[in-house]
Amino acid sequence: MTPLREGTLALPDGRRIGWLEEGAPGGRPVFAFHGLPGSRRQRHPDAALAEAAGARVIHLERPGFGWSTPAPGRRLLDWPRDVGACADALGIARFAIAGISGGGPYALACLHVLGARLVRVAVVSGVGPPGSMARGMMPLARLGFALAPRWPVLVRAVLRPLARLAVRAPDRYLARIAAHMDAADRPILARPAVRAMFAEDYAAAFAQDIQPMVDDLGLLASPWGFTPGAPPCPVAFWHGDADRMVPPSASEALVAAVPGAELHRLPGAGHFAVFDRWAEVLGWLMRE
């Protein structure tokens, strides 16, 4: 899995954002936002899918993950400014966005702030606003969302050994995750290419510290600071009805809040459905 290009981009305030680009170099640009935890290395193992779709996919790392400079006290609505600056640095005027899992709210924040620059926005297995995921969420994830806004120090203490395991023994970490997932997710997590990708991803995600993950979880579990409204471009959600990490009620709540948004229900699919649906998502993002 050799990336086309990767590096860092300088922001106006002196911070840097880590990025990785794959797919068609002259294709239509798509900024992809990783899940939680995640990094620029979190992507579909088959880069040929992006090239076949004619997509130039640029994976951005949120502050503190991978090569990105931390930004203490950041908010969800700070991210669109960073994305806009990255697009400017790359000479990209308008672009599409794909937000995966924990990257979903960040995609919607960009829709709220950068609407005129966006051509399409796709969210796959995306986290919903507070109060939208109470039913059907597996206990471990529900506990993390409940504790993060109130007791981040406790969450940090719990996550530290898990982060160490993810970096030092990614197969064991994935096995633990799979044990809590629906049967639909286990075969996906067992694929050698997916496991190899996540091994790279975890090493990059926790290269600095686990605090960015604690911050991210706290932001997603707290009021977002904006309400999704009428979008200036097409918006679509994909969600598996067997997702126990982020229940489908998350996307249902967001579709109800975003007029005209599409909801692609995935019967029998779990949280990691993106690995089977990435070509479909890119195809939708590439439409005129």
Secondary structure, DSSP 8 states (H G I E B T S, - for coil): ---SEEEEEE-TTS-EEEEEEEE-TTSEEEEEE--SS--TT-S-S-THHHHHHTEEEEEE--TTSTTS---TT--GGGHHHHHHHHHHHTT-SSEEEEEEGGGHHHHHHHHHHSGGGEEEEEEES----TTS--SS--HHHHHHHHHTTT-HHHHHHHHHHHHHHHHH-HHHHHHHHHHHS-TTTHHHHT-HHHHHHHHHHHHHHTSS-SHHHHHHHHHHHS--SS---S-SS-EEEEEETT-SSS-THHHHHHHHHSTT-EEEEETT--TTTHHHHHHHHHHHHT--
